[in-house]
């Protein structure tokens, strides 16, 4: 029996039994250049500046999502007859769902305007790419079926819920993986029992969890809350990501003004930042190394603002944070931001690059309103009734509240000046 095994720190053994056509296809997909590129895209961007172990990649995460989806299908297959073709589409979608992420993922997306989901679909549908060829060799319609699956077309069913919902393989993996690699110990939950409790509401064709899994879901949602609060929204992580965004915006402005010599090796990044359309091949040339190479070179250009941002990122000399979360009044918050900008300008800085405001927000559990694109968590009671998780768990009253931080991030030598100006301006609660 031919078998390929990948050892994973979260799931231990991820095995591909090559005598099975589906496993052979999935393993072939992992060896394409498009998928291997994900080794060079870090899952958590600049989070290693706060958590030194957080250097894991979207490659390992994507493998983990596929493995969890496979275990979910195996669990459901014990009680329900699952279509093999649809199951394979689901697994291929789970494996390939992050193909379109650019350097530093969401930071690059905000600066370049390139949507990672759209790019994922473009890569899969490009006949010149190995991913497309391998899928099409297995089944000529498979590339289109995978893209349709990722877009929940023609309608959302339980297969889609496995990869894109509030109880999906993507969230399960990134919480467990990010928890392990950061060493935070905030994101642990009982995945085995949660998977054991999964079921299908046959009437609606949607994923559900049996009543015995309610506690496991509650722990999972609490883990999500704590990971956002303590890792994803960590002030150092948000500061570093904001500085990368500012550096790229500054470089973009200088490039438009023809004041910046762009590295010849990084023409694709230049083109992306200027808003020009990239071919699939050009996009796939971009990774974290592309941006880091530029940031390193820009530490010695003739522009103090860009140099300061890049050196700060290279040497971990980051902006300092002023927390405004206690300032609830919108008028007072607007006033505080204006006072901070004026203080930086008066001190000789540039408020567009020496200061930025950040307001990260997340809702651990989203109560379904009939319009949200995210599927609710459904609970199947023993008598066959189906209820929203909010009807079952009292914890949802807390977990459905939005978690939010309001912060100013300012160049270190201006922090004291800004704090004094805020105090003099009557802003209470800034710290």
C-alpha positions in Angstrom: 0.0 0.0 0.0 1.5 3.3 -1.2 1.1 6.0 1.5 2.4 9.5 1.9 2.5 11.0 5.4 2.9 14.5 6.6 3.6 15.0 10.3 1.7 18.0 11.6 2.1 19.6 15.0 -1.6 20.0 15.4 -3.1 16.9 13.9 -0.1 14.6 14.1 -0.4 12.3 11.0 -2.0 13.6 7.8 -1.9 10.6 5.5 -2.6 10.2 1.8 -3.3 6.6 0.6 -2.3 6.7 -3.0 -4.3 3.7 -4.1 -7.4 5.9 -3.5 -8.0 8.2 -6.5 -9.2 11.0 -4.2 -6.2 10.9 -1.9 -3.9 10.7 -5.0 -5.5 13.9 -6.4 -5.2 15.8 -3.1 -1.6 14.8 -2.7 -0.8 15.9 -6.2 -2.4 19.3 -5.5 -0.2 19.8 -2.5 2.9 19.4 -4.7 1.9 22.1 -7.2 3.9 25.3 -7.3 0.7 27.3 -6.5 0.2 25.4 -3.3 3.9 25.3 -2.3 3.9 29.1 -2.6 1.8 29.1 0.6 4.9 28.1 2.5 6.1 31.6 1.9 2.9 33.3 3.2 2.9 33.5 7.0 -0.5 32.7 8.6 -0.3 35.4 11.1 1.7 38.1 9.2 3.7 40.1 11.7 2.5 38.3 14.8 5.9 36.8 15.4 7.0 40.3 16.7 4.7 39.6 19.7 4.8 35.8 19.7 8.2 34.6 18.4 6.9 31.1 17.6 4.2 32.4 15.2 6.0 31.8 12.0 3.8 29.1 10.7 2.5 29.3 7.1 -0.8 29.2 5.2 0.6 26.0 3.7 0.4 24.1 7.1 -3.0 25.8 7.8 -4.4 24.7 4.5 -3.3 21.1 5.1 -4.9 21.3 8.5 -8.2 22.5 7.1 -8.3 19.6 4.7 -7.5 17.1 7.4 -10.3 18.4 9.7 -12.8 18.5 6.8 -11.8 14.9 6.1 -12.4 13.9 9.7 -15.8 15.8 9.7 -16.8 13.8 6.6 -15.7 10.6 8.2 -17.8 11.3 11.3 -20.9 12.2 9.3 -20.4 9.3 6.9 -21.0 6.9 9.8 -24.6 8.0 10.0 -25.4 9.4 6.6 -24.7 8.3 3.0 -22.4 11.0 1.5 -21.8 11.4 -2.2 -18.2 10.6 -3.0 -17.9 13.2 -5.7 -19.3 16.0 -3.5 -17.0 14.9 -0.7 -14.0 15.2 -2.9 -15.0 18.7 -4.1 -15.4 19.7 -0.4 -11.9 18.4 0.4 -10.3 20.0 -2.6 -12.0 23.3 -1.7 -10.8 23.0 1.9 -7.2 22.4 0.7 -7.2 25.2 -1.9 -9.3 27.9 -0.1 -6.3 30.1 0.7 -4.5 29.9 -2.6 -5.2 33.6 -3.4 -3.7 35.2 -0.3 -1.0 37.7 -1.0 2.0 38.8 1.1 1.0 39.5 4.7 -2.5 38.4 3.6 -5.1 41.0 4.7 -2.6 43.9 5.0 -1.6 43.5 1.3 -5.3 43.1 0.4 -6.2 46.4 1.9 -3.4 48.3 0.2 -3.6 46.6 -3.3 -7.3 46.0 -3.5 -6.8 42.5 -4.6 -9.4 40.3 -3.1 -8.0 36.9 -2.0 -11.1 34.9 -2.6 -11.4 36.3 -6.2 -7.8 35.5 -6.8 -8.2 32.0 -5.4 -11.0 31.3 -7.9 -8.8 32.8 -10.7 -5.9 30.5 -9.9 -8.1 27.4 -9.9 -9.8 28.3 -13.2 -6.5 29.3 -15.0 -5.9 26.4 -17.5 -2.2 27.2 -17.5 -1.8 26.5 -13.8 -0.9 23.0 -12.4 -3.8 23.1 -9.9 -6.3 23.5 -12.7 -4.6 20.8 -14.8 -4.6 18.3 -12.0 -8.2 18.9 -11.1 -9.2 18.7 -14.8 -7.3 15.5 -15.4 -9.3 13.9 -12.6 -12.6 15.3 -13.9 -13.0 18.0 -16.6 -15.7 19.7 -14.6 -13.8 19.6 -11.3 -12.1 23.1 -11.4 -15.5 24.7 -11.9 -17.2 22.6 -9.3 -14.5 23.6 -6.7 -15.0 27.3 -7.5 -18.7 26.9 -7.3 -18.4 25.1 -4.0 -16.2 27.9 -2.5 -18.9 30.4 -3.6 -21.7 28.3 -2.1 -23.3 27.9 -5.5 -26.0 27.0 -6.5 -27.0 27.1 -2.8 -25.4 26.6 0.6 -25.6 22.9 1.9 -23.9 21.1 4.7 -20.8 20.5 2.6 -20.3 24.3 2.4 -20.9 24.6 6.1 -17.9 22.3 6.7 -15.5 24.9 5.2 -17.4 28.2 5.5 -19.6 28.7 8.5 -19.4 29.5 12.2 -18.5 25.9 12.9 -16.1 25.1 10.1 -12.8 23.4 9.5 -11.1 26.7 8.7 -11.8 28.2 12.1 -11.2 25.0 13.9 -7.7 24.7 12.4 -6.5 28.3 12.7 -7.6 28.6 16.3 -5.8 25.4 17.3 -2.8 26.1 15.2 -2.4 29.7 16.2 -2.9 28.8 19.8 -0.1 26.2 19.6 2.4 28.2 17.6 1.9 31.4 19.7 2.1 29.5 22.9 -0.8 31.6 24.1 -3.0 28.8 25.5 -6.1 30.7 24.9 -7.4 28.9 21.9 -7.7 25.3 23.1 -11.0 23.4 22.8 -12.2 19.8 22.5 -12.1 19.2 18.8 -12.5 15.4 19.0 -15.8 15.6 21.0 -17.0 18.5 18.8 -16.5 16.4 15.7 -18.1 13.4 17.4 -21.3 15.5 18.0 -21.7 16.7 14.4 -24.8 15.6 12.5 -26.8 16.7 9.5 -30.3 18.2 9.5 -31.7 16.2 6.6 -34.8 18.3 6.2 -32.8 21.5 5.6 -29.6 19.8 4.3 -27.4 21.8 6.8 -24.7 20.9 9.3 -25.8 20.7 12.9 -24.5 19.6 16.2 -26.2 17.2 18.6 -27.2 18.4 22.0 -24.3 16.5 23.6 -21.9 18.8 21.8 -23.2 22.1 23.2 -20.5 22.4 25.9 -17.8 21.7 23.3 -19.2 24.5 21.0 -19.3 26.9 24.0 -15.7 26.2 24.7 -14.8 26.7 21.0 -16.6 30.0 20.9 -14.8 31.1 24.1 -11.5 30.1 22.5 -12.3 32.3 19.5 -13.1 35.2 21.8 -9.8 34.9 23.7 -7.7 34.4 20.6 -9.1 37.6 19.1 -8.7 39.5 22.3 -5.2 38.3 23.1 -3.6 37.3 19.8 -5.2 38.7 16.7 -6.0 42.1 18.3 -2.8 42.2 20.3 -1.5 45.8 20.3 2.0 44.8 19.0 0.5 42.7 16.2 -1.9 45.5 15.1 0.9 48.1 15.3 3.2 46.0 13.1 0.5 45.4 10.5 -0.4 49.1 10.5 3.3 50.0 9.9 3.5 47.6 7.0 0.5 49.2 5.5 1.9 52.7 6.0 5.2 51.6 4.5 3.5 50.2 1.4 1.3 53.2 1.0 4.4 55.5 1.3 6.2 53.5 -1.3 3.2 53.5 -3.5 3.0 57.3 -3.3 6.7 57.7 -4.0 6.5 55.3 -6.9 3.6 57.3 -8.5 5.8 60.4 -8.1 8.8 58.5 -9.6 10.8 59.2 -6.5 11.5 55.5 -5.6 13.8 53.1 -7.5 11.9 49.9 -7.4 13.9 46.6 -7.0 13.9 45.0 -10.4 13.2 41.6 -8.8 9.9 42.9 -7.3 8.2 44.4 -10.4 5.0 42.4 -9.6 4.7 44.1 -6.2 5.3 47.5 -7.8 2.5 46.8 -10.4 0.1 45.5 -7.7 0.5 48.6 -5.5 0.0 50.9 -8.4 -3.4 49.3 -9.0 -2.5 47.6 -12.3 -4.1 44.3 -13.2 -1.9 41.3 -12.5 -1.9 38.1 -14.5 -2.2 34.9 -12.4 1.5 34.2 -13.0 2.5 37.7 -11.8 0.3 37.4 -8.7 1.8 34.0 -7.8 5.3 35.6 -7.9 4.3 37.6 -4.8 4.9 36.3 -1.3 6.1 37.6 2.1 9.7 37.5 0.8 8.8 40.0 -1.9 7.6 42.6 0.7 10.4 41.9 3.2 13.0 42.3 0.5 11.6 45.7 -0.3 11.3 46.8 3.3 15.0 45.8 3.8 16.1 47.8 0.8 14.0 50.8 1.7 15.8 51.2 5.0 18.4 53.2 3.1 16.4 55.3 0.6 16.3 59.1 0.6 13.0 59.5 2.4 13.0 59.7 6.2 9.3 58.6 6.6 9.8 55.4 4.6 13.2 54.7 6.2 11.7 55.2 9.7 8.8 52.8 9.0 11.1 50.1 7.4 13.8 50.3 10.0 11.2 50.1 12.8 9.8 46.9 11.2 13.2 45.4 10.6 14.6 46.1 14.1 11.3 45.8 16.0 11.3 49.5 16.9 7.5 49.8 16.7 5.0 52.6 17.2 3.6 52.9 20.8 -0.1 52.5 21.6 -2.5 54.8 23.3 -5.7 53.0 24.2 -8.9 54.9 23.6 -11.3 52.0 24.2 -12.8 53.8 27.2 -13.7 56.8 25.0 -17.3 55.8 24.0 -18.7 59.1 22.7 -18.2 59.4 19.0 -17.8 63.1 19.2 -15.1 62.8 21.9 -13.4 60.0 19.9 -13.3 62.2 16.7 -11.9 65.1 18.8 -9.2 62.8 20.3 -8.0 61.7 16.9 -7.9 65.3 15.7 -6.0 66.4 18.8 -3.5 63.6 18.3 -2.9 64.5 14.6 -2.4 68.2 15.5 0.0 67.3 18.3 2.1 65.2 16.0 2.2 67.9 13.3 3.1 70.6 15.9 5.9 68.4 17.1 7.4 68.3 13.6 6.0 64.9 12.5 3.7 63.9 9.7 0.3 62.7 11.0 -0.3 60.7 7.9 2.7 58.4 8.6 3.8 58.9 12.2 0.3 58.1 13.6 -2.6 55.9 12.8 -5.9 55.0 14.3 -7.0 51.4 14.6 -10.4 49.9 15.5 -10.3 46.1 15.3 -13.6 44.3 16.0 -15.0 40.8 15.9 -18.2 39.1 17.1 -17.4 35.6 18.5 -20.9 34.3 17.8 -23.1 36.0 15.2 -26.8 35.6 15.7 -28.3 34.7 12.4 -30.6 37.4 11.1 -31.7 35.8 7.8 -29.4 38.0 5.8 -25.9 37.2 7.1 -23.6 35.4 4.7 -22.3 33.3 7.6 -24.3 30.3 8.6 -25.7 30.0 12.1 -24.8 27.1 14.4 -27.8 24.7 14.6 -28.5 22.3 17.4 -30.4 19.1 16.8 -32.4 18.1 19.8 -33.1 14.4 20.6 -36.7 14.7 19.4 -35.6 16.0 16.1 -36.2 19.7 16.6 -33.6 22.1 15.2 -32.8 25.2 17.2 -30.4 28.1 16.8 -27.4 27.9 19.2 -28.6 31.2 20.7 -31.8 29.4 21.9 -29.8 26.7 23.7 -26.8 28.4 25.2 -27.0 31.3 27.7 -23.4 32.1 26.9 -24.4 33.5 23.5 -25.8 36.6 25.3 -22.2 37.5 26.0 -20.5 36.0 23.0 -22.8 37.8 20.6 -21.5 41.2 21.8 -18.9 42.8 19.6 -15.3 42.7 20.9 -13.7 46.0 19.9 -10.5 48.0 20.7 -9.9 51.7 19.8 -6.3 52.6 19.6 -3.9 55.3 18.4 -0.5 54.0 17.3 2.1 56.7 17.3 5.8 57.0 16.7 7.6 56.4 20.0 9.1 59.9 20.4 5.6 61.5 20.0 3.6 59.3 22.5 4.2 61.6 25.5 3.4 64.7 23.4 0.1 63.1 22.2 -0.9 62.0 25.7 -0.3 65.4 27.1 -2.4 67.0 24.3 -5.2 64.6 24.9 -5.2 65.4 28.6 -5.1 69.1 28.0 -8.0 68.7 25.5 -10.2 67.1 28.1 -10.1 63.6 26.8 -10.6 61.2 29.7 -9.7 57.5 29.5 -6.8 57.7 27.1 -3.9 55.6 28.4 
